[in-house]
Amino acid sequence: MSKKNDGRLSRRSFTTGLAASVVTTPFLTGLLTQISRAQGNKKTLRFVIMFTGNGQLPGHWLPKGGEKNFKLSPVLQPLEAHRKKLLLLHGLQGKDGHSGGMSESLTGWPARTGDGVAEKGPSIDQFLAARFRGSTPLSSLELGVFPANEANDQICYSATGLPVPAIGSPRGAFDRLFGVTNGNSTRAKRMRAQQASVLDHTAKELQSINRQLGSDARLLLDEQLTLVREKEKALAKPFVPRQCDPPSAPTSRMGLKATWKAQHDNIIGAFRCGVTRVATLRAGGWGGIESGKYDEIGVPTGHHEAAHAGPGAHLLKINVFHAEQFAYLLNQLDATKEGEGTMLDSTVAIWINELGLGDFNHHSRSDVHVVLAGGKRAGMRNGSFQKLANADYQDFLFSLIALMGISDVSKFGDHGSKVIPQIFA
């Protein structure tokens, strides 16, 4: 087996193994400078992304009217209550389609092979998680609604290109999140000692296989060892449980609607309790959620099949349902008072897709569309509909970093380096 193949095999193994169980959050190494964040109102910003697949038909998604007097389209109609806090963009130029679009969506590094795995990392959520590290118990949260955790279905990546899989179980995510709140210090100390013992054993196991791996696999192994050491340092600090009112624990088995709501409730609760400031939620994989899951909303087919069928009631109903889920997230964030505004005002919330606007069968990212919401304290241009003149999608990711108050970065992804002014007030 070649070193390249050895590294690729290791990447898939780590995706469903250590990355999902031992490691809490990826550690950003070597690519970025130390924390240098803007002060003032931006110091408490949060960041959340909801991902759905398969693009959108222009007639279903595109608003009508101008920058300020736009009328929301059928798909976006569920967001009407938040129109003054929306920023709608289209015209961004991305690379490739489906799996290539997945890999580029948050990293700016589209896959250059057929496997759909991002060439490099980090994804923007993990970049921000590293910048916020230490300010919350968890650096980031990666959730999914029936996520397809294949190698080509990922959107979150560590700095070395290791996919960070989504947690598909709302109850599993809940237990992870709220195990750091309202805790008993004596019990927490005992559990932390047990975790430290497990990590020590894990580190020895990882070191023992180092010589058996190729160079690519060793790079991933080094990252895992770094993560273990970071976790050990965190466990050595005194445990001070955060006191808050978490949401009700989800049940173990739920359908589409209940699962999506519970995952959004996990994110909302994590933000309210200060457990994390960075979260992503991915619906399915690059083909969306498969057949049988949309029965609850009267759609007997999967998202991918409905998109291939073209304009029709099933595709419209699926995407309206997705918008309703994003609206629920915005509703809850906006209902939480924070300072002189709401939690939504200090949260940059984004709904993205791996394809652009157009006939689904073209599988193109030539007109990528994005819904942003909130972000008032970040200086986002709210209440606006913007048609961008062929702006590069990677410049959009770079602009989000600037929006979050980070100014010491000159490039993100393969070539993102320009700020898109239409994003800013």
C-alpha positions, 0 to 999 in steps of 0.5 A: 500500500502506498503512503498516499493510500495509507494516509487516505485509509487512516483519514477514514478510520479516524473519522469514525473512530478517534475523532468521534469518541476520544477527541473533544474538538480539533486543535488548530496547529501550525496555520494560524497566529495567536488570538488577536480579536477585535474588542468591544461588541464583537467579543461575545459573538457566536457563529452557527451554520445550518447546511442543507443540500441539492441547491435551489431552483431560482423561482423557488428561492430568489426574492423579487424587488430591490436591496431593501424592498425585496419580497421573500420567495416561497422558500424563504417566506417562513423567514418573514418575521426576521426580514429586518435581520436577514442578509440574502446573497446570491451570485457567489462563484464556487467550485465543482458540485455535490461532494466538491461543493461539500468540501469547499463549503466551509473550508475553501478547499474543494476536493481535487479528486473524486472522493470529495474530501477537502484537500486541506483544512480547517473549516471556518467553524474549526478556525473560529473554535480555535480562536475562541478556545478556552472561553467556553467548556466546548470549543465547537459543536457538530450536529446532524439530522440523519447525517450521512457520515461517509468521507465525501459527506463532511463539511467540518475539517480540522487544520490537517484535513481530518473530517470532523463527523456530525453527532446524529443523536440528539440525546448523545449531543445533549449528554455531551453538552450539558454534562458540563453544567449544573454538576456536582464538583466531587463527582466531576473530579472523579469522572475527570480522573477517569477520563485522564486515565483513559487519555493516558492509555490512548496516548500510549496506544497512539505512540505505539503505532507511529512507526507503522504508518506512512507520512500522511497517516503520521500527520493525522496521528500527530494531530490526535496526540496534540488533541489528547495533550490539550484534553489532558491540560483541560482536565488538569484545571479545576472544574467549575460547573456552569449553572444554567437551565438546559432544555429538556433531554431528548428521547432516544428515538425521534422522527425528522421533525423532532430530531431537527428541533431537538438538535436546534434546541441543543444549539440554543441551549448550548449558546444560552448556557455558555457551553460553546460559541460555535455550532454546525448542523448538517442535514444528511450528506451531499445528497440530502436526507434520503427517502422515507424521512420526509413522510412526516411532511407528506413527501414520499421521496428523498431530497436528492430524488425530488431535486432530480425531478425538477420543479414540483410540489415535493421539492418545494415542500422539502425546501420550505420545511428546511426554511421553517427549521432555520426560522425556528432557530432564529425565533429562539435566538431572538426570543432570548434577551441579551444586553440591549438586544437579543442573542440573535443580534450577537450571533451570525447565523448562516444557511448554506448549500453545496450547490447554487441556484439553477436547474439541479441537473447542472450540479453547478456552484456558479450562482451560490446563494446564502442566507445570513441572519442576526449579526447586528453586533458584528456589523452585518448589513441586515434587511438586505438582498444582495446580488453579487457580481461573480464574487468568489465563494472563498472570499465570502468565507474570508469575509465571514472571518472579518465579520467575526472581528478577526483581522490578522488573517490574510487568506482563508482556504485556497485563495480567499483574501478579499472582503466582500463589502456588501456583507457589512453595514 
